Amino acid sequence: AEIEQLYGRYNQGSDFRDVDLWLSAFSSDAVFSVGGNEFVGTEALRGFRTASFERSKDSPPRRHWTSSLVITPTADGAQGRSYYFVLNVGSRPPAIGGSGYTEDTFVKTEDGWRMKSRTLTGP
């Protein structure tokens, strides 16, 4: 359940453009990979997310939807995989704006479970 909360904080941080909420899903040394780019550590992740929010500030509102979570315990924490959809909720009816899957590595920190790495892969 604690790991599932990370998916929620990640999604809601993205949707409500809340950098701190989004970052709260990650460990301080996390690696985030998207679109052939890799961001390592809190400051790099903050820079990526802040810039992406700025670029999308005039975009329609969106909602991330994560499903089919598979979380597997490992010796060092856990591995996860899930599907995601991004919905454009500014259109009627809402329309799918993107989809793909995530591959995640989780680690237990002094602050609880966090994402140690996340790779987003498109269709």
N, C-alpha and C positions, 0 to 999 in steps of 0.2 A: 504494500500500500504506500509506503514512503517513496518508493521508486516511481510509482504511478503519479504521485504528486509532482515529481519533476517534469513529467510530460505536461501537466496542467500549468505549472509555472512558466515553462518554456512557451507554450501556446498563448496563454493569456498575456504574458509579457510582450510577445510579438503583436498580438491583436490590439492591445491597448497602448502600444508604443511606450512601454514602461521598461527602460533599459535595466534598471536595478532588479525588477522582478524577473526579467529574462535571464540576467546574469546569476540570479540566486539558484538556478538549476545546475550551474557548473562549478567544478572545483577550480581553485585558483590557478592551476597549471593545465587547464583543459585545452584540448585541441578540437577546433571546430572546422570541418571541411565542407565546402559548398562550391559548386561550379568551378572546380579545379583550383580553388583558392583555399589556403589553410591559415587559420588564425590561432595563435598559441598564447595562452595566458589571459588573465582578466583584462588588462589594458588593451590588448589587441582585439579581444572580443567586444569590449566596450566601444572601441573605435569603429569596428565593422558595423555593429548594431546601430550606433548613433548615426553613422553615415547613411545606412539603409533606411532608417526612419526619416531622415531629412529628404532623401530622394523620393520617398513615397508619401510625403505629407499631404499632397493633393489627390492622392489615389482614393478610390472608393473604400469604405470600410470592409474589412475582411475578417474571417474567422478560420482558424486552423482546426482541423478535425483529425485526431489520431485514433487509429483502430488496429485491431488484430495484434495487440502487444504480445510478444513472446519474450519472457524474461527468464534467463537461465543462470543459476548460481555458478560462480567460478571460485577458484582458490583465492583470488585477489578481490572479489566483489561479485559482479554480475555482468552479463552481456544482455543486450536487448535488441530487438528488431521490431519495427512497426511500420504500418502504412500511414500516409498522411494525405489529406486533401486541404487545399486552401480555397475557401468559398468567398466569392465577391458577394457580400450581402447588401451592397448598394444597388444592385440590379433586382428587378422583379420579374420572374422569380430569381432567387439567388442562383449564381452560376459558378461552376467549378473553374477556378482560376489557375490551378496547378495541382499536381499530385506526384507522389513518389514514395520512397521508403527511407527509413532511418536505420543506421546501424550504430549502436551505442555501447559504450563501456562505462560501468558504474563503479564507484569506489565509496566506501564509508569513510567520512572525514569526522573531525571533532564536531562539525556542525550538522552531521547527518549524511545521508546518501546524497551524492552529487554525480553529475555526468563528468567523466574523465575525458571522454572523447565522443564526438557525434559527427557522423558523416551523412549528409543528405544526398540522395541519388534520385534524379528525375525518373520519368517513365521508363 
